[in-house]
Amino acid sequence: MMYTTQMNAAKNRIVTKEMIAVATKENIAVEVLLEKIACGEIIIPANKMHHSLDPQGIGTGLKTKINVNLGVSKDCQDYTVEMKKAQLAIDYNCAAIMDLSNTGKTNTFREALIASSPTMIGTVPIYDAIGYLGKDLKEIDARDFLEVIEAHAKAGVDFMTIHAGLNKRMVELIKREKRLTNIVSRGGSLIFAWMEMTGKENPFYEYYDEVLEIFAHYDVTMSLGDALRPGSIDDSTDGMQIGELIELGNLTKRAWEKDVQVMVEGPGHMAMDEIAANIKLQKRLCHNAPFYVLGPIVTDIAPGYDHITSAIGGAIAAMHGADFLCYVTPAEHLRLPDIDDVKEGIVASKIAAHAADIAKGIPGARDIDHLMSDARRQVDFEKMFTYAIDPHKAKTYYDSRTVSEEHTCTMCGNMCAMRTTNKILEGKDISFREDKTNA
């Protein structure tokens, strides 16, 4: 039987090879997966043109997934470095990579990335529009944007961020609300600027049905962008954020009617005590579609450490039901991240996701923690390195100082609690006095 999208297949009780792969990885029954894909609670972003893809599921009851952003900017245009970042994301088993390149002709890099990457690939087409079309923003016609979307879809992009919720009604709210940080979404600011300069409706909103036709043809997943996400904790959970979220809920249902898979992007900066309520609100207003959170960053005063502020927020968000975490690096708000920044961001985000999976009771999430704890009981450092999220860093730290006795580290030495307890339980005596017979 033929099907158009993963959602269309699920609605017609067709089990795809991608569904089988996801069910196996997640230890979930295919029948359960079918039901949740059909109703929109789980997505499998898998463009028909992405032939190297190793499919991943995102949504209710599945492991929390990680996205890694990369791509060139006007001031940093070395695609070799960006490909190294992509390989790092693959090596760390991240589920997705978003190419956010925003200058020049980016298609060569994107096509090479898709051809070689088993991870899902995402893009934000409006970033690429100026370079792809060779026009300034004000000169771009509404239908030009559709041309860029189709080019990305045809290349094999698995999901795209489309800022369709920012319409003329929301523009009036923006002017009335007078936020502290206004619009901090790059894509949202470009749409807002285009609308104000041309006097026209948001093309992604006005021609949303045509966008859905392109998405359905290639089976691209719609990532509904939060153009009005808060850029400071002062702006969180305000009228602009919630007003757009209501619109995104409507757009979600329209996409599902066309059998297009959807995830909804979520808040940026937000105090910790607001996160749980925001997740619940998003799930309610957007009909339990998978939630893709950008942070949340829980305090505004930690430039250089925003991989930590976002890991705190991401763990809380995922624990309360967020499904997909966009990593944040130490370079956030400061510069394009280098390879070391990318690694720090990946590890911080993976820690947040794993901690949340334990809290959510995801089957098997605790298994590796059990193995790590058993290795610590045995004081077996080589096993500990095997189970670590970052084995190289753990081993480097351990090897940086010489231990005086086997099965110890330089923190506790021969007073290691595990070692002491093991020996006593084995019926052995312990002594901490140094042998001074040869002194």
Secondary structure, 3 states (H helix, E strand, C coil): CCCCCHHHHHHCCCCCHHHHHHHHHHCCCHHHHHHHHHCCCEECCCCCCCCCCCCCCEECCCCCEEEEEECCCCCCCCHHHHHHHHHHHHHCCCCEEEECCCCCCCHHHHHHHHHHCCCEEEECHHHHHHHHHCCCHHHCCHHHHHHHHHHHHHHCCCEEEECCCCCHHHHHHHHHHCCCCCCCCHHHHHHHHHHHHHCCCCHHHHCHHHHHHHHHHHCCEEEECCCCCCCCHHHCCCHHHHHHHHHHHHHHHHHHHCCCCEEEECCCECCHHHHHHHHHHHHHHCCCCCEEECCCECCCCCCCCHHHHHHHHHHHHHHCCCCEEECCCCCCCCCCCCHHHHHHHHHHHHHHHHHHHHHHCCCCCCHHHHHHHHHHHCCCHHHHHHHCCCHHHHHHHHHCCCCCCCCCCCCCHHHCHHHHHHHHHCCCCCCCCCCCCCC
